[in-house]
Amino acid sequence: MATCAVCGKHVDMPYRCNRCGENYCSEHRLPENHSCTGLNDWNDPDGVFDSGFDDSVDQRDGASSGLSGRLSSVTSTGGPLGYVRGNVSYLFLGIMFVVFVLEFVVLAFAPPLFQDIFVLTSAHPEYVWTWVTSVFSHSPGTFFHIIGNGIVLYFFGPVVERRIGSKRFAALFLGTGVLAGLAQIGFGFAIGEPISGVLGASGAIMAILGVLTVLNPDLKVYLYFILPVPIWLLTLGYAGLSVVGALGSTNVLSNVAHIAHLSGLVLGLAYGQYVKGKVRGPADELQLGGGMRRRGGGRGPF
């Protein structure tokens, strides 16, 4: 017995979508009835009708035998990395906590290497690996940093991922995270007060909020698990705090990377505007975990 990923109904013989890998009841089995990410590829018939089971059936010009074809085969439903398809949000969340543990290991056994591995610094911006590792790293001095970002990624990440697809979501998260970190470093150089370093997924998290704000500004969330507010107000509040923090701080070395927050938000708003009309908005829909989805007023804590 399985559970329908849309309505939560228990189904003895569920329909499994070959595109997104979720289980559905008869009512929601059609792609258009469960907002399948495959609908975003409607202009690419091969992407819609290909089950992903065996990419070798299409050998035109050798395209499917390349890296893209092999990657699709590995991540397709039933493939060794099939879980990644449609679950990049959770994959990135897991990586964040794994990296968090590794930070303590490095601090315990090789403290001098900590910044060179996990922190994007103004002293060594040429360490290009830190552009990415810094996105998944968080301050080891407090759990609030990673917990705050983790909550937003857990509840809101899957909503955006279902709308734009896993590949685009991965590019959005990594791209905005890297650019936000570089913006924070660049701002320090621009005002003649370079910062020592930046780490955290806050820029990418703000980009996710920005995309959701454009696609559905009235999406309701529970602020601190208590107060229901529209997401546009939450995003506006974050933006206001970041602006005040950036302008009011006498030292760019403050504990909060306000410029990274603002950069991620702007990038998210821009991308949301770009895809608006090309993908369907969440329509007050949030994934609350365990495959259960609520429609028409669904809410998630923040």
C-alpha positions, 0 to 999 in steps of 0.5 A: 500500500502506498500514499498518494503524493497529492491528496494523501489517500492510501492506495493499494495499487498506486500509479507511479509517475515515471517522470517525477517518481511519485505515487498517485491515486487514479484521480491524480495519476495524470501529469497535469493533475499532480503538477508533474515537473515533466510538464515544464518540458512539454516543448521537448516531447522526448523529455515528456514521453521518455520513461528514463528507463533505458536512454540507449533506445535513442541514439540519434547523433549519439546525444543520448550516449553522452554525459547527459544521457548517462546522467539521466539513466543513473538518476531515472526512476529505478536507477542507482541515484533515482532518489535524487530526481525530484528530491534535490532539496532534501539532498542539499539539506543532507549535504549541509548537515554532513558538511556541518559535522565535517567542520567539527572534525576539521576543527578538532584535528586540523584547525588551520585548514578550516578556512581554506576548506569551508570559508570563502575569504577575501584573502584567497578568493582564488580558492574556487572550491570554497565558492561552493563549499561555503554555500553548504557550510555554516557557523560551527559556533551556533546551531541556529544558523544551519537550523534556520536555513534548514527549515526554509530549505526543507519546507519551501525548497521542494515547492520550488523544485516541483515547479521548475524541475530538479536540474533548474533548482540545483542550478538556482541553489548553487548559482545564487549561493555562489554569487551571493557569497562573491557579492558579499566579498566584493562589497567589502572590497568596494568600500575599502573594508574587505571582510575576512570570510563568508559561509552559509546557504542564506543567499540561496535560501533568500533566492528560494523565498524570492522565487516563491514570492513572485510565483505566489505572493499570497502563499501563507506560512506560519511565522515562528509556527504561530502567526500566519503571514503571506510570504511576500510580507515575510520576504519584505521583512527579511529584505528590510532587516538586511537593508537596515543591517547593511546600512547601519553596520559600521563594520562589514565584518558583522556576524550577518552577511546582509549583502549576501542576503540581498543579493540572493533575494534579488537574484531569486526575484529576477529568476521568479519573474523569468519563469513566471508564466512558464511554470505553474505557481504553488497555489497555496501549496506546501509539502509538509513532509512524508509525501503529504501535500495540502491544497487550498490554504496549505501552510508550513512553519517558518 
